[in-house]
């Protein structure tokens, strides 16, 4: 139950068999018309890239999340972010001083700061 399909549409029917060879299935005017209808090049636009979303996966979870949310609503988002930024910077300084006192290298220090961030997310400080 083979059928042939040309550039102009479906020819034959389900009851007909394929006539000719695979190499000579499109010849003559059909081939010329097919070549004219196919563009020489295809333009592909740049993919649309969405800006990264900085969102906490544990938002609203954690022991301290309700306190953080209430505080943010009470003092305002701008002031809250300033206060949180100062607290994070102070905590990073404490971690840095600790690493200096025990002789840890910068890679270990960076690992401790990342661990502190993950723990803060889990506890709800970054809600």
Secondary structure, DSSP 8 states (H G I E B T S, - for coil): ---EEETTEEES-TT----S-STTSS-THHHHHHHHHS-S----------------TTTT-STTHHHHHHHHHHH-HHHHHHHHHHHHHHHHHHHHHHHHHHT--HHHHHHHHHHHHHHHHHHTTT-
